[in-house]
């Protein structure tokens, strides 16, 4: 009568170990399946809805934001923004204090000639369903003239907004006013160089201590250092096609990289320092080739399989002992 109990325990043990611990954390690879999303240009991990990522199309779509469930890749809510006119070139999205969503209509398809660009702010909905939300619109100019940009971050503690401009030779981190004004012009000023990279997106860690700026084929990690950023290392990124987006996961342990295109993939990489080291993502080569291996040379899935196999062996060994006792 003891054998069924042993078999049941074995099945439960192996089943538990076979489920990745992070399955519900929103840090696994997924594909954006919504046929409406063909130019995903920004990505932001929700803080109040675990596993949900907000994204948007580049241009020629409208004032829409999409909440994508990373467990399925399906869109679970579409938000229509009002009070913002007709978006021109939406390139970035970030979540600030108080679960406020900031949307960067900061691209310039005319090569940096528009006299101003816009930022939109709206509360992240508490309920994920299709709905219309009124947003606040802010007019943005740069102190040193018009430019193209695709990267916007909001400091998670101060709420201050920053933009990184896009330049083949490298750009700058621009700092906005301490408080954005909805009635006047908000002048952003350069505070630090971001060289060696054509920035397509950026993200701040949830604790506000680390900045990652990505390009089409690579990324650079910085210590935030109160806005006086200090370069730490070059990061490898997975090759996904036209690499346009990056966001920290809600827990800050992973970086999620996305790309434009229909059925676009989103893939994770360890965030700098997430495993206790300073260089978890390699020395600048493509991270796609290493399969996300850890220090023991096993990927997360292989580790799970190895543990499950070991557990199964332990159970089988116990069964043999029981048979001998019978």
Backbone bond lengths (Angstrom), bond angles and torsions (degrees), N, CA, C in turn:
res aa  C-N    CA-C-N  psi(-1)  N-CA   C-N-CA  omega(-1)  CA-C   N-CA-C  phi
1 X - - - 1.465 - - 1.519 111.80 -
2 X 1.311 117.83 -11.94 1.454 119.93 -177.65 1.518 111.90 -82.12
3 X 1.359 116.74 -22.19 1.465 118.56 -174.19 1.521 113.09 -64.25
4 X 1.374 120.33 -44.19 1.468 119.08 178.66 1.516 112.48 -57.36
5 X 1.347 116.32 -38.70 1.460 119.01 179.38 1.518 111.04 -64.43
6 X 1.333 115.39 -39.01 1.459 118.86 179.43 1.517 110.23 -66.20
7 X 1.360 115.75 -43.66 1.468 118.96 178.87 1.525 110.90 -61.39
8 X 1.351 116.70 -41.08 1.458 120.17 179.70 1.518 110.59 -64.68
9 X 1.314 116.63 -43.60 1.463 119.80 178.45 1.517 111.17 -61.70
10 X 1.338 115.56 -40.30 1.467 119.29 179.26 1.513 111.16 -62.89
11 X 1.342 116.13 -43.86 1.460 119.55 -179.17 1.517 111.24 -63.51
12 X 1.347 115.64 -43.33 1.456 118.71 179.71 1.511 111.44 -64.66
13 X 1.329 116.83 -41.92 1.456 121.23 -178.66 1.509 111.03 -63.16
14 X 1.317 116.80 -49.76 1.453 120.24 -179.68 1.521 110.65 -64.69
15 X 1.345 117.01 -39.06 1.458 120.08 -179.96 1.507 112.19 -62.90
16 X 1.331 116.51 -43.76 1.461 119.92 179.10 1.509 111.25 -63.60
17 X 1.337 116.56 -45.01 1.458 119.78 -177.63 1.514 111.94 -69.46
18 X 1.326 117.09 -24.80 1.460 119.38 -177.18 1.518 112.89 -79.15
19 X 1.358 117.97 -13.34 1.455 121.00 178.98 1.515 109.11 -89.68
20 X 1.318 119.04 120.58 1.461 120.43 179.17 1.514 110.56 -56.31
21 X 1.336 115.94 136.43 1.461 120.50 -178.08 1.513 111.28 -63.09
22 X 1.339 116.65 -24.97 1.459 119.94 -175.36 1.515 112.82 -96.08
23 X 1.314 118.14 13.42 1.462 120.53 -174.14 1.524 112.29 -58.24
24 X 1.338 117.32 -34.13 1.454 120.30 -178.19 1.522 112.96 -98.42
25 X 1.316 117.74 5.76 1.454 121.48 -173.92 1.517 113.63 -93.33
26 X 1.337 117.94 -5.77 1.447 120.10 179.41 1.509 114.09 73.31
27 X 1.328 117.49 26.93 1.463 119.74 179.94 1.525 112.04 -120.25
28 X 1.326 115.57 25.97 1.457 120.94 175.37 1.526 109.98 -106.36
29 X 1.323 116.09 157.93 1.461 121.24 177.37 1.529 110.70 -60.71
30 X 1.333 116.50 141.10 1.461 119.94 174.18 1.524 109.47 -150.93
31 X 1.316 115.87 169.40 1.456 122.60 179.53 1.518 109.21 -120.81
32 X 1.317 117.01 132.38 1.457 121.97 177.09 1.533 107.96 -77.53
33 X 1.325 116.57 112.02 1.460 120.87 -169.39 1.530 114.25 -95.53
34 X 1.309 117.70 -13.60 1.459 120.96 -175.82 1.527 110.17 -62.65
35 X 1.335 118.99 119.97 1.468 120.54 -178.29 1.522 113.22 -65.35
36 X 1.324 117.68 -15.65 1.461 120.67 177.22 1.526 111.77 -75.78
37 X 1.326 116.64 -22.21 1.471 120.73 -175.14 1.524 108.26 -96.62
38 X 1.301 115.83 95.84 1.470 120.77 -178.71 1.520 112.62 -115.00
39 X 1.341 116.54 -8.91 1.456 120.35 179.65 1.523 110.40 -135.85
40 X 1.321 116.62 54.77 1.461 120.84 -179.99 1.526 109.65 -60.94
41 X 1.334 115.77 110.61 1.469 119.95 -174.10 1.511 113.45 -110.12
42 X 1.307 118.17 -10.53 1.453 121.55 178.82 1.510 110.28 -145.05
43 X 1.332 115.79 158.75 1.458 121.00 -176.43 1.525 107.59 -148.58
44 X 1.324 116.52 135.22 1.455 121.05 177.86 1.514 109.56 -144.19
45 X 1.329 116.42 128.22 1.458 121.65 179.78 1.523 110.10 -80.03
46 X 1.325 116.06 127.12 1.452 120.54 177.97 1.518 110.31 -66.95
47 X 1.326 116.23 143.20 1.461 121.24 175.83 1.525 111.65 -92.68
48 X 1.331 117.11 -27.30 1.465 119.06 -176.18 1.526 113.45 -103.48
49 X 1.325 117.12 -7.11 1.461 121.03 176.24 1.532 108.24 -126.08
50 X 1.312 118.52 92.76 1.477 121.23 -175.79 1.525 112.17 -55.27
51 X 1.328 115.41 133.74 1.457 120.88 176.70 1.519 114.32 83.43
52 X 1.331 117.66 1.13 1.468 121.74 -179.16 1.528 109.56 -99.14
53 X 1.335 115.30 135.63 1.461 121.27 176.37 1.522 109.37 -122.81
54 X 1.331 115.50 133.39 1.455 121.43 176.61 1.523 109.43 -92.49
55 X 1.316 115.64 137.21 1.456 120.24 177.60 1.526 109.13 -145.71
56 X 1.323 116.09 177.33 1.464 122.32 -177.32 1.513 107.81 -159.13
57 X 1.305 115.72 161.22 1.456 120.09 173.24 1.522 110.39 -82.31
58 X 1.318 115.05 165.36 1.457 122.46 -178.13 1.530 110.21 -70.59
59 X 1.300 117.77 -76.71 1.461 121.38 -177.79 1.524 108.89 -139.72
60 X 1.339 115.35 171.55 1.475 121.44 177.81 1.519 112.67 60.83
61 X 1.352 117.13 32.37 1.459 119.57 179.21 1.522 110.58 -119.86
62 X 1.313 117.78 -49.43 1.456 121.60 -175.78 1.516 110.09 126.82
63 X 1.319 115.79 -174.23 1.469 121.62 -175.70 1.518 110.57 -88.43
64 X 1.328 116.23 62.17 1.458 121.37 -175.24 1.524 111.86 -118.39
65 X 1.327 114.76 141.38 1.456 122.50 170.47 1.519 107.42 -123.07
66 X 1.324 115.72 145.67 1.461 120.59 -176.08 1.533 110.06 -123.05
67 X 1.320 115.86 130.57 1.462 122.03 175.05 1.521 108.01 -97.57
68 X 1.345 115.32 114.98 1.455 121.09 -175.80 1.522 109.93 -107.82
69 X 1.316 116.44 129.09 1.462 122.38 177.56 1.527 108.26 -82.73
70 X 1.326 116.58 115.87 1.465 119.62 -176.71 1.519 112.53 -68.28
71 X 1.329 117.80 -17.41 1.468 120.07 179.03 1.521 111.49 -72.14
72 X 1.343 116.78 -27.78 1.461 120.48 -176.26 1.523 113.19 -123.66
73 X 1.330 117.55 -19.87 1.458 121.22 -173.86 1.511 113.34 79.96
74 X 1.325 117.12 3.66 1.457 121.54 -177.44 1.529 111.07 -92.25
75 X 1.324 115.22 149.51 1.454 121.01 174.41 1.522 108.95 -78.41
76 X 1.334 116.24 125.11 1.465 120.41 -178.07 1.525 111.92 -106.17
77 X 1.331 117.59 -8.60 1.460 120.83 176.52 1.518 109.22 -160.66
78 X 1.308 116.02 141.35 1.455 122.50 172.87 1.517 107.98 -120.31
79 X 1.325 115.76 123.39 1.463 120.98 179.16 1.519 108.71 -105.02
80 X 1.308 115.69 127.89 1.456 121.61 174.19 1.516 108.34 -101.62
81 X 1.328 116.94 120.47 1.459 121.20 179.47 1.524 110.12 -84.75
82 X 1.311 116.00 135.69 1.450 120.97 171.69 1.526 108.73 -115.34
83 X 1.335 115.84 163.57 1.454 120.21 179.33 1.514 113.87 82.27
84 X 1.340 116.75 14.42 1.467 119.31 -175.99 1.528 112.49 -123.40
85 X 1.308 118.19 4.41 1.458 119.22 -177.89 1.516 110.69 68.48
86 X 1.339 116.12 -146.12 1.465 121.48 179.36 1.527 109.32 -105.09
87 X 1.328 117.69 110.74 1.467 119.75 178.34 1.524 110.95 -56.39
88 X 1.339 115.20 146.69 1.456 120.58 -174.05 1.522 111.93 -102.91
89 X 1.328 116.18 -53.98 1.460 120.76 -176.60 1.525 108.54 -153.02
90 X 1.314 115.91 79.13 1.470 121.72 -176.05 1.526 109.31 -76.10
91 X 1.321 116.03 122.36 1.462 119.84 -172.26 1.524 115.01 -124.41
92 X 1.334 118.94 -13.66 1.462 118.44 -172.13 1.524 110.65 -151.52
93 X 1.326 114.67 155.32 1.462 121.51 177.71 1.520 108.32 -146.61
94 X 1.325 115.90 140.98 1.459 120.99 -178.86 1.515 108.51 -149.06
95 X 1.331 116.89 155.33 1.462 121.67 178.42 1.520 108.54 -115.30
96 X 1.336 115.46 126.00 1.451 121.66 -178.27 1.517 112.26 -105.27
97 X 1.332 116.52 -168.19 1.473 120.55 179.52 1.525 111.54 -57.63
98 X 1.321 115.27 149.32 1.453 120.38 178.83 1.510 114.03 69.90
99 X 1.357 116.18 21.89 1.468 120.98 179.96 1.526 112.06 55.56
100 X 1.319 115.01 40.85 1.462 121.11 174.90 1.528 109.05 -91.76
101 X 1.327 116.43 130.22 1.460 121.58 178.53 1.528 108.80 -92.60
102 X 1.316 115.73 130.71 1.463 122.39 176.01 1.529 108.11 -113.18
103 X 1.316 115.99 129.46 1.461 121.95 -177.98 1.523 108.20 -117.48
104 X 1.322 116.36 126.88 1.451 121.18 -177.51 1.519 112.58 -97.93
105 X 1.331 116.82 102.00 1.467 121.88 172.15 1.532 105.46 -89.64
106 X 1.338 114.93 67.24 1.467 121.77 -165.91 1.522 113.24 -118.48
107 X 1.315 117.44 0.89 1.456 119.17 176.81 1.518 110.41 -72.82
108 X 1.315 115.79 158.45 1.462 120.68 179.64 1.517 108.67 -141.16
109 X 1.315 115.46 90.95 1.458 120.27 -177.64 1.529 113.18 -67.17
110 X 1.334 116.32 -8.21 1.464 120.09 177.50 1.522 111.94 -95.58
111 X 1.320 115.89 14.69 1.458 120.31 173.95 1.513 114.69 78.28
112 X 1.320 117.94 29.29 1.453 120.23 177.30 1.507 113.35 86.87
113 X 1.320 116.78 45.94 1.463 120.42 -178.72 1.524 113.20 -121.85
114 X 1.331 118.72 -10.85 1.454 119.65 179.04 1.529 109.56 -68.85
115 X 1.316 118.68 136.85 1.470 120.70 -176.32 1.521 113.31 -67.72
116 X 1.324 117.36 -22.05 1.454 119.85 177.87 1.532 109.05 -156.66
117 X 1.321 115.52 162.90 1.467 122.18 174.06 1.523 106.80 -129.39
118 X 1.334 116.59 -177.32 1.462 119.49 -174.17 1.531 111.92 -133.16
119 X 1.315 113.40 152.48 1.464 122.18 167.88 1.523 107.05 -123.59
120 X 1.336 117.12 137.38 1.448 122.28 177.33 1.530 109.10 -114.12
121 X 1.316 116.72 140.93 1.466 121.04 177.54 1.522 109.38 -128.41
122 X 1.335 115.61 135.90 1.460 121.18 178.95 1.523 109.12 -151.51
123 X 1.327 118.29 153.77 1.465 120.12 177.70 1.519 110.92 -72.80
124 X 1.311 115.89 138.04 1.461 118.91 173.33 1.520 108.47 -67.16
125 X 1.326 118.32 128.47 1.466 119.17 -178.03 1.525 111.99 -64.95
126 X 1.323 115.32 141.34 1.457 120.60 178.16 1.522 111.38 -74.67
127 X 1.328 115.14 -27.08 1.465 120.86 178.88 1.526 108.70 -112.58
128 X 1.321 116.08 129.30 1.464 120.42 -178.41 1.528 109.76 -88.29
129 X 1.317 114.56 100.55 1.464 122.55 176.63 1.524 107.21 -156.47
130 X 1.304 117.21 163.35 1.456 120.78 176.74 1.524 109.34 -64.54
131 X 1.333 116.32 128.17 1.461 119.94 -176.98 1.520 110.73 -161.81
132 X 1.317 115.21 166.39 1.457 122.61 177.58 1.522 108.71 -111.12
133 X 1.332 116.14 131.57 1.457 121.46 -177.72 1.530 108.78 -130.32
134 X 1.314 115.34 133.28 1.460 119.49 178.01 1.523 109.24 -78.44
135 X 1.313 116.35 131.25 1.462 122.69 -179.46 1.523 110.15 -110.19
136 X 1.321 115.63 156.12 1.463 121.99 172.65 1.521 108.32 -93.27
137 X 1.316 116.43 132.69 1.473 121.09 -178.62 1.519 110.01 -105.70
138 X 1.338 115.91 134.17 1.458 122.10 179.15 1.529 109.53 -120.10
139 X 1.311 116.48 133.31 1.463 122.06 175.51 1.523 108.59 -86.15
140 X 1.337 116.04 131.47 1.465 121.76 -176.50 1.524 110.34 -123.14
141 X 1.340 115.39 134.07 1.460 122.50 169.85 1.528 108.11 -130.41
142 X 1.322 115.98 160.49 1.455 121.73 177.40 1.528 109.58 -105.54
143 X 1.306 116.05 143.57 1.458 119.91 -177.05 1.521 112.93 -65.99
144 X 1.337 116.74 -22.85 1.465 120.09 -177.66 1.519 112.33 -113.78
145 X 1.324 116.91 26.10 1.452 119.93 172.99 1.516 114.31 103.62
146 X 1.324 115.39 164.54 1.468 121.80 -176.53 1.514 111.42 -64.05
147 X 1.321 114.79 151.65 1.468 120.27 -179.18 1.522 109.97 -162.12
148 X 1.303 115.05 162.97 1.458 122.40 176.03 1.526 108.49 -88.25
149 X 1.323 117.55 143.54 1.466 121.08 177.94 1.519 109.27 -152.44
150 X 1.325 115.44 149.11 1.463 121.33 178.95 1.522 112.43 -133.48
151 X 1.340 117.12 6.46 1.464 120.57 -172.59 1.520 110.45 -127.45
152 X 1.323 116.26 124.59 1.456 122.14 178.55 1.526 108.59 -137.65
153 X 1.334 116.39 133.18 1.464 120.75 175.93 1.525 108.76 -132.04
154 X 1.321 115.62 152.39 1.459 122.48 176.77 1.518 107.44 -122.14
155 X 1.330 116.41 127.03 1.459 117.99 -179.49 1.521 109.59 -65.71
156 X 1.339 117.67 128.54 1.468 120.58 -173.31 1.519 114.64 -68.23
157 X 1.341 117.55 -14.08 1.469 119.69 -179.49 1.526 112.10 -107.51
158 X 1.333 117.18 -44.11 1.461 120.07 -177.08 1.524 113.14 -89.39
159 X 1.332 116.99 -22.80 1.453 120.85 -176.88 1.519 113.79 77.08
160 X 1.317 117.28 6.73 1.469 120.46 179.61 1.523 109.38 -74.35
161 X 1.326 115.53 142.42 1.459 121.26 -175.13 1.525 109.85 -102.64
162 X 1.330 114.92 140.15 1.460 122.27 -179.77 1.529 108.75 -131.54
163 X 1.325 115.14 149.82 1.460 122.38 178.31 1.523 108.51 -130.00
164 X 1.332 116.75 141.28 1.461 121.40 171.04 1.518 107.05 -112.71
165 X 1.335 116.62 123.14 1.457 118.50 -178.70 1.520 110.89 -78.74
166 X 1.320 115.59 161.03 1.460 122.57 -176.61 1.522 109.82 -104.01
167 X 1.331 114.83 118.92 1.462 120.61 -178.30 1.519 108.39 -148.57
168 X 1.314 116.92 134.31 1.468 120.23 -178.17 1.519 111.91 -58.63
169 X 1.325 117.33 -30.68 1.454 121.23 -177.97 1.521 112.77 -93.43
170 X 1.313 116.69 5.69 1.452 120.64 -176.80 1.512 110.41 103.35
171 X 1.322 115.83 149.37 1.452 119.64 -176.00 1.513 112.81 -123.38
172 X 1.333 114.55 -148.52 1.460 120.86 -178.34 1.526 110.21 -139.63
173 X 1.303 114.53 155.37 1.456 122.05 170.16 1.520 107.21 -87.38
174 X 1.341 116.07 122.66 1.460 122.10 -179.87 1.520 109.30 -106.05
175 X 1.317 115.80 134.56 1.460 121.77 -179.56 1.521 110.02 -104.85
176 X 1.332 115.77 132.09 1.453 120.52 177.50 1.514 111.30 -88.11
177 X 1.322 117.49 175.65 1.466 120.97 176.14 1.524 110.76 -59.78
178 X 1.332 115.74 159.20 1.465 119.63 178.83 1.518 111.17 -58.08
179 X 1.322 115.85 -36.11 1.460 121.47 176.36 1.528 108.24 -132.87
180 X 1.314 116.41 124.90 1.452 119.74 178.94 1.532 109.99 -70.97
181 X 1.323 115.42 141.40 1.454 121.13 178.79 1.522 110.30 -103.55
182 X 1.331 117.77 126.81 1.467 119.83 178.37 1.528 113.02 -79.41
183 X 1.332 117.31 -10.19 1.455 120.31 -175.17 1.519 114.16 -107.10
184 X 1.335 117.37 -20.18 1.458 120.36 -179.59 1.511 111.07 -117.25
185 X 1.338 115.43 -169.56 1.463 121.34 177.09 1.518 109.51 -93.41
186 X 1.304 116.79 133.03 1.463 122.77 -179.82 1.527 108.60 -99.70
187 X 1.320 115.65 113.06 1.459 121.37 -176.69 1.525 109.65 -92.17
188 X 1.326 115.87 123.05 1.464 122.51 176.70 1.530 108.83 -98.68
189 X 1.339 115.79 134.44 1.460 121.08 -175.83 1.526 110.53 -119.78
190 X 1.343 117.88 141.99 1.468 120.33 179.33 1.527 111.14 -68.85
191 X 1.343 115.99 131.95 1.467 120.52 -179.51 1.519 112.53 -121.55
192 X 1.333 118.03 -14.30 1.472 120.17 -179.58 1.518 109.42 -162.42
193 X 1.324 115.92 146.19 1.462 121.06 176.32 1.520 110.03 -78.83
194 X 1.328 115.56 144.53 1.464 122.87 172.99 1.525 106.24 -125.04
195 X 1.335 117.24 78.89 1.464 120.79 -173.27 1.527 113.30 -82.52
196 X 1.321 114.35 172.64 1.472 122.67 169.34 1.521 114.46 66.81
197 X 1.326 117.96 22.49 1.454 117.41 -175.90 1.527 109.92 -165.95
198 X 1.330 115.96 139.91 1.460 123.22 177.10 1.526 107.52 -96.69
199 X 1.317 116.22 96.58 1.462 121.55 -167.46 1.518 112.92 -68.42
200 X 1.338 115.91 125.61 1.461 121.53 174.56 1.525 112.25 -110.61
201 X 1.328 118.08 -12.94 1.458 121.45 174.03 1.525 108.59 -172.75
202 X 1.329 115.56 165.71 1.461 121.34 178.86 1.519 108.36 -150.44
203 X 1.327 115.69 161.70 1.457 120.65 179.60 1.522 110.03 -152.27
204 X 1.312 115.97 143.39 1.466 122.63 174.58 1.520 108.96 -104.67
205 X 1.331 115.73 141.51 1.457 119.65 178.41 1.526 110.14 -65.46
206 X 1.331 118.53 154.75 1.465 121.25 -177.80 1.524 113.96 -57.65
207 X 1.336 117.69 -26.44 1.465 119.59 177.65 1.524 112.57 -88.52
208 X 1.330 117.06 -2.13 1.455 121.25 177.72 1.506 114.90 75.04
209 X 1.330 117.94 15.86 1.465 121.13 -175.03 1.520 114.03 -99.48
210 X 1.328 117.95 -16.43 1.471 120.41 -174.11 1.526 110.80 -135.83
211 X 1.309 115.34 140.52 1.457 122.91 177.63 1.519 108.73 -118.91
212 X 1.325 116.65 135.28 1.461 122.01 173.23 1.521 107.89 -123.06
213 X 1.332 115.68 127.39 1.462 122.06 176.69 1.519 107.59 -115.58
214 X 1.332 117.48 130.69 1.452 120.56 -178.20 1.520 111.21 -114.48
215 X 1.319 114.33 159.08 1.460 122.27 171.44 1.526 106.79 -123.13
216 X 1.316 116.44 -167.41 1.462 118.68 179.83 1.526 111.65 -63.31
217 X 1.325 117.60 -34.10 1.462 119.72 -171.23 1.522 114.47 -128.31
218 X 1.295 119.41 8.08 1.455 120.36 -179.65 1.516 110.68 -165.08
219 X 1.327 115.89 -178.94 1.460 121.22 179.47 1.522 109.17 -153.69
220 X 1.329 115.95 159.27 1.454 122.23 177.10 1.521 108.63 -130.65
221 X 1.322 116.38 134.34 1.457 122.42 178.50 1.521 109.94 -101.45
222 X 1.324 115.39 140.68 1.456 122.63 179.92 1.523 110.13 -129.67
223 X 1.327 116.23 149.30 1.453 120.31 161.94 1.518 106.89 -77.76
224 X 1.316 117.56 134.14 1.453 120.11 -176.48 1.524 111.43 -65.70
225 X 1.336 116.64 -45.90 1.464 121.85 171.64 1.530 111.62 55.06
226 X 1.326 115.58 45.04 1.457 119.46 178.25 1.513 114.64 66.00
227 X 1.326 117.25 21.58 1.456 121.53 -178.62 1.511 113.32 97.07
228 X 1.346 116.72 -15.92 1.468 120.78 174.29 1.526 107.17 -91.39
229 X 1.325 115.27 73.92 1.457 121.64 -167.03 1.526 112.78 -58.75
230 X 1.332 114.83 145.29 1.461 122.16 176.92 1.527 108.93 -123.57
231 X 1.300 115.95 124.34 1.457 120.51 -177.84 1.527 110.94 -66.75
232 X 1.336 115.75 133.85 1.457 121.39 178.14 1.517 111.63 -105.16
233 X 1.339 117.10 -54.56 1.452 119.44 -173.24 1.520 111.02 -165.99
234 X 1.317 115.07 159.53 1.456 121.03 171.79 1.522 108.27 -89.75
235 X 1.317 116.54 137.49 1.452 122.16 -177.62 1.525 110.63 -109.84
236 X 1.307 115.69 143.75 1.452 119.90 169.77 1.523 109.07 -81.19
237 X 1.316 116.88 148.81 1.465 120.74 177.41 1.521 108.60 -127.18
238 X 1.319 117.49 151.43 1.464 119.16 177.36 1.523 110.03 -68.87
239 X 1.311 116.76 142.58 1.460 120.08 178.30 1.515 108.91 -82.82
240 X 1.330 116.23 114.83 1.458 121.72 -175.61 1.519 112.48 -122.46
241 X 1.312 116.99 8.06 1.450 120.42 -172.91 1.514 108.50 106.20
242 X 1.324 117.88 -130.82 1.458 121.67 179.33 1.518 108.82 -81.88
243 X 1.317 116.15 91.43 1.456 121.85 -175.50 1.514 112.24 -69.78
244 X 1.334 116.47 113.15 1.465 120.51 -171.84 1.519 114.77 -119.48
245 X 1.320 119.52 -17.26 1.459 118.68 -169.71 1.520 112.20 -140.38
246 X 1.340 114.23 156.80 1.465 121.25 174.70 1.527 107.89 -157.02
247 X 1.326 116.28 143.87 1.455 121.58 173.93 1.517 109.33 -150.36
248 X 1.313 116.03 147.51 1.459 120.05 167.97 1.528 108.73 -71.24
249 X 1.321 116.78 146.73 1.457 119.90 169.21 1.524 108.40 -68.01
250 X 1.312 116.72 165.00 1.461 120.78 -175.58 1.525 112.35 -60.45
251 X 1.340 116.93 -29.19 1.464 119.59 179.95 1.527 112.68 -91.31
252 X 1.323 117.55 -3.53 1.457 121.12 177.41 1.507 115.49 77.87
253 X 1.329 118.10 7.41 1.452 120.43 -175.89 1.524 113.63 -88.06
254 X 1.316 116.86 -22.92 1.466 120.92 -176.86 1.524 110.03 -129.49
255 X 1.329 114.02 158.40 1.447 122.10 166.88 1.517 107.49 -109.75
256 X 1.315 117.07 131.46 1.453 121.98 178.87 1.521 108.69 -106.03
257 X 1.334 116.09 119.82 1.462 121.85 -177.22 1.527 109.60 -105.01
258 X 1.342 116.25 134.65 1.446 121.07 179.57 1.511 112.33 -126.08
259 X 1.339 115.67 175.27 1.458 121.39 -176.66 1.518 109.52 -147.51
260 X 1.319 115.75 164.67 1.459 121.22 174.78 1.530 109.78 -80.78
261 X 1.338 115.07 166.01 1.457 120.72 176.41 1.510 112.09 115.37
262 X 1.313 115.94 158.75 1.455 120.76 175.48 1.520 109.86 -66.74
263 X 1.332 116.33 144.94 1.476 121.54 -177.65 1.521 110.79 50.31
264 X 1.326 115.62 48.17 1.461 119.64 -175.14 1.523 111.45 -75.00
265 X 1.327 116.97 137.96 1.460 121.23 -179.20 1.522 111.88 -83.80
266 X 1.317 115.85 153.05 1.462 123.39 171.64 1.524 106.53 -126.98
267 X 1.320 116.41 122.38 1.469 120.13 -174.39 1.524 110.92 -125.52
268 X 1.345 116.36 144.26 1.458 120.70 -178.85 1.525 112.66 -92.67
269 X 1.308 114.51 153.81 1.457 123.40 166.94 1.523 107.09 -138.72
270 X 1.332 116.72 152.19 1.455 119.17 176.34 1.519 110.41 -60.22
271 X 1.325 116.57 135.96 1.459 120.60 176.26 1.528 109.50 -73.77
272 X 1.319 117.66 151.25 1.470 120.05 179.03 1.520 111.66 -55.18
273 X 1.326 115.64 126.10 1.453 120.82 178.68 1.509 115.05 80.45
274 X 1.337 118.25 -0.17 1.464 120.17 -176.34 1.520 112.34 -66.19
275 X 1.349 116.83 -27.26 1.468 119.97 -179.81 1.519 111.76 -101.70
276 X 1.332 116.04 14.30 1.465 119.58 178.83 1.502 113.94 90.60
277 X 1.349 118.36 -3.81 1.461 121.21 178.40 1.515 109.28 -107.97
278 X 1.312 116.31 170.04 1.459 120.70 179.96 1.506 112.68 -92.15
279 X 1.333 118.74 -13.45 1.466 120.62 -175.47 1.519 111.43 -134.96
280 X 1.349 117.43 66.18 1.464 118.83 -177.37 1.504 113.56 -76.04
281 X 1.332 117.99 -16.30 1.454 119.29 -171.56 1.510 113.96 -106.58
282 X 1.295 117.46 14.44 1.453 119.18 177.40 1.504 111.97 94.27
283 X 1.333 116.39 -170.86 1.451 121.11 -173.44 1.511 112.73 -107.69
284 X 1.306 116.90 19.76 1.450 118.83 174.40 1.510 113.33 117.28
285 X 1.316 119.29 -11.22 1.456 120.48 175.53 1.509 109.52 -76.79
286 X 1.310 116.07 174.48 1.451 119.49 -179.38 1.512 110.37 -65.05
287 X 1.340 115.08 130.05 1.458 118.85 178.78 1.513 111.76 -79.99
288 X 1.307 116.99 -7.34 1.467 118.93 -177.85 1.514 111.33 -66.80
289 X 1.308 118.12 -26.90 1.450 120.57 -173.85 1.516 113.09 -80.17
290 X 1.360 117.53 -19.12 1.456 116.90 -176.30 1.517 112.62 -94.29
291 X 1.343 116.36 -4.02 1.459 119.49 174.63 1.507 113.55 66.99
292 X 1.337 118.64 15.62 1.445 120.70 178.86 1.510 112.85 70.63
293 X 1.315 117.80 36.52 1.447 119.89 -177.54 1.496 111.48 -73.16
294 X 1.308 116.69 151.82 1.446 122.47 176.10 1.509 109.77 -94.99
295 X 1.353 115.44 -168.35 1.447 119.89 -175.57 1.513 113.19 -67.24
296 X 1.340 116.97 -19.98 1.454 118.86 -179.78 1.517 112.44 -92.98
297 X 1.341 117.05 3.82 1.457 120.52 176.18 1.511 114.18 81.99
298 X 1.354 117.70 6.52 1.450 120.51 179.65 1.511 109.55 -111.01
299 X 1.326 117.69 137.61 1.455 120.61 172.85 1.517 108.43 -72.25
300 X 1.374 115.26 167.79 1.456 118.97 -179.41 1.505 111.77 -59.00
301 X 1.343 118.23 -42.02 1.464 120.09 -179.54 1.511 111.90 -66.69
302 X 1.345 115.59 -39.54 1.455 118.16 178.74 1.521 111.19 -66.70
303 X 1.332 116.64 -36.85 1.459 119.34 176.84 1.518 110.30 -61.12
304 X 1.339 115.50 -45.92 1.458 119.25 179.28 1.516 110.95 -59.29
305 X 1.341 116.68 -44.70 1.458 120.24 179.49 1.512 112.16 -63.35
306 X 1.324 116.28 -40.57 1.458 120.26 -179.83 1.524 110.95 -64.10
307 X 1.331 116.63 -42.51 1.459 119.78 179.04 1.524 110.73 -64.53
308 X 1.339 115.26 -43.32 1.460 118.70 179.71 1.520 111.03 -63.18
309 X 1.333 116.31 -41.15 1.463 119.62 178.85 1.519 110.70 -63.36
310 X 1.317 116.34 -41.53 1.464 119.77 179.18 1.527 110.56 -62.86
311 X 1.347 115.91 -41.39 1.458 119.41 178.68 1.522 110.86 -62.63
312 X 1.336 115.53 -41.34 1.457 119.29 179.55 1.519 111.16 -62.14
313 X 1.327 117.02 -40.06 1.461 120.62 178.30 1.519 111.39 -62.94
314 X 1.351 115.57 -40.18 1.460 118.84 178.47 1.524 110.31 -62.18
315 X 1.344 115.89 -43.64 1.460 119.49 -179.97 1.517 111.13 -64.14
316 X 1.343 117.41 -43.50 1.455 120.75 179.27 1.520 111.33 -62.07
317 X 1.342 115.76 -38.87 1.457 119.18 177.46 1.526 110.38 -62.15
318 X 1.351 115.80 -39.42 1.461 119.40 178.16 1.516 111.51 -65.08
319 X 1.347 116.18 -39.65 1.458 119.79 178.61 1.525 111.39 -62.32
320 X 1.315 117.23 -40.88 1.484 119.82 179.74 1.513 109.68 -62.75
321 X 1.325 117.02 -37.97 1.465 119.53 179.19 1.532 110.45 -66.09
322 X 1.357 115.03 -38.67 1.473 117.88 178.65 1.519 110.53 -64.80
323 X 1.333 116.93 -41.41 1.454 119.15 -179.94 1.535 110.26 -61.07
324 X 1.322 115.78 -40.51 1.473 118.57 -178.79 1.527 110.00 -64.69
325 X 1.352 115.78 -34.17 1.475 118.26 179.40 1.531 110.57 -69.28
326 X 1.352 116.23 -32.03 1.462 119.38 178.90 1.539 109.56 -70.48
